[in-house]
Structure formats: structure tokens, C-alpha cells
Amino acid sequence: MITNATLQRRLDTRTKPQGSLGALETLAVRIGLALDTETPLFRAPQMFVFAGDHGIATDGVSAYPQSVTSQMLLNYLQGGAAINVLARQHGISLRVVDAGVASDIGQHPSLVARAVARSTRNFRVEPAMTQAQCTQALDTGRALAQQALSAGSNALLFGEMGIGNTACASMLLHRRTGWSLEDCVGRGTGLDDVGLARKRERLAAASARRPEKLSPVETIAEYGGFELAMITGALLATAEAKCVAVIDGFAVTVAALLAIEIDPRVRARCIFSHCSAEHAHRNLLAHLDVKPLLDLGMRLGEGTGAAMAWPIIDAAARLMTEMASFESAGVDDKAS
């Protein structure tokens, strides 16, 4: 098994002053450890965008109507969304997964149809999903990731879409960390002050419904979304694989938190792409003791932060693998 010291020695013997590539060197070591090699090379990078609807959306926790989820799903399939643009630019294969969108959009050759149900239920008044549905969602995500890895990919990127899912992610964060709802709940798609107060009020009522301590999987069933459960399952599939998992924004980072709680080995596979403008994301990254690669004030979701970070991740791997050593290039190392 490759070690941190082995990777650092390789970096230190490349044709550059030691440490001169800054954070790229830390990233290169992280990639080498995840792929278990001194010469990392990415194969067939795969972006998954999981889409799902949420019963809590009927409580007015989003600035947009629930119909936007299925409309955006069609936009992805037609190639017109921001993630389509970025995936094309960077040569990332894009798979769009219907995890549980309220409206059945029918068959499409580019759609991965895996809906557990047509939306979760309103978790303010009842569990978002049954335990059987939760297990199905986790297993589906795991299977999709394993399929991509078995087909030769060693880099999986994760995004999400679903009206109401920042409320869902905030609720999951609140229940897993014990942080106050004021610290966990933000404006999502752009709520005004009245909307933000309503969102926090609805989530407080939801939390009071099940005040007892819950396991990670029980928390997902009570307050999760099918798309976030599938991302959690997909991340669990990376625990034993020689691969990296590129984490997008707030909602995907919450899924990563859950996956790491379930299986701590997932942490070593995760690269956190950016810090979003969503209220709690910066504190969540600090809680996980990770530094994101980018901080651009983005809050779109759908994997856009992960796609923006991909060229940096790929560059770090290439620098580790393709740079000549002082010896092979015939360049003198620093004086002793």
C-alpha cells in the first residue's frame, strides 16, 4: 500500500523547489493515497446528478415551486443546464438519475430511471420515507457507483437537484450534529426573510416530531431525500475502491457527512470541491476538517462546483505522474 511519505518523496524529487506547488502538492498526495499509486492517472471521470422531490416543499420552504425539479431534469437531458456546459468543457461523462421526481417525465435515452417513489413525504408530519425505501435508495446509489467503477472509472463526481433539498440537507445536518436550526438553515434558492423564518419554523416542528437520538440511516429515513440517500449509498461504494469521489456543495457534503458516519473509510476518497454560499456549508467543511479547493460564492448545486474543480484535481494528478525528476531531466537539485 502506498504511503504519504512515499508520495511526498516523489513530489520532492520533481523538477521544482520543494513545496513550490503549494496546495496542489497536498492534493496530489491525497489523490495518490486514494488511488494507491505514485503515478495517478484518471480514467473515465463520471458525474452523477441525482434528482428528487421532497414532500416538505409543499410547506413553502423554497422560493421555487416543486415543478421546477422535473423541468430542470428535462433541461439536463436536453444539454442546456450549467452542469451540461461544464461537463462538456472538461470531458466529464454525465449521468442524470431520477431518484424520485414528483412528475414522471417518461423515457429518455440519457435518463437513469431509478425513482424509489414520486417524491418523499412531508417530514414535518411523518417520516420522509419508509425504512424499506431508505434501504432501496442507499442500495441503488451503491449499485450505480459500483457499475461505474467496474466499467473502468476511478473518479466519481456528485451533484444533486430537487426543490426543497436544502431544507432536507439542513435538517439532516441539524440532527447529525446537534447544531441549532439557525446555524443549519439558509436561504436555499433565495428565500427572503419571511420565507427563511417560515423554513426554520417548519423544520423546528419536524425535529420536534422525533426528538430521540437517531442513527445515520434512521435520520435519512426520517428527514432525507431519495437523491441524497442515493449519493450517500454511492459514496459508501467508494470505501474499498481505488478511486476519488468529488463532493459538490452543501447538500452533497451533508450526504458525505452521513456516509463517513456510516463508514469512516469514505473520508479518504473524498475531495471537497468548493465552499458554497449556502449558510452552513463553511462550518460543515470545518466540522469535517477539510479545505475546499474553490471558494467562488457559488450556490447552484447540480455538480457545478465539482465540475469547476475537476481541472485542478486532474492537474494535480498529472503533475505527480508526468513531471520529470531532477535525475531524469539532468537538472541539479538544490545544493546540500
Buried (B, 14 or more C-beta within 10 A) or exposed (E): EBEEEBBBEBBBBBBBEEEEBEEBBBBBBBBBBBBEBBEBBBEBBBBBBBBBBBBBBBBBBBBBEBEBBBEBBBBBBEEEBBBBEBBEEBEBEBBBBBBBBBBEBEEBEEBBBBBBBBBBBBBBEEBBBEEEBBBBBBBBBBBBBBBBBEEEBBBBBBBBBBBBBBBBBBBBBBBBBEBEBEBBBBBBBEBEEEBBEBBBBBBBEBBEEBEEEBEBBBBBBBBBBBBBBBBBBBBBBBBEBBBBBBBBBBBBBBBBBBBBBBBEBBBBBBBBBBBBBBBBBBBBBEBBEBEBBBBBEBBBBBBBBBBBBBEBBBBBBBBBBEBEBBEEEEEEEEEE
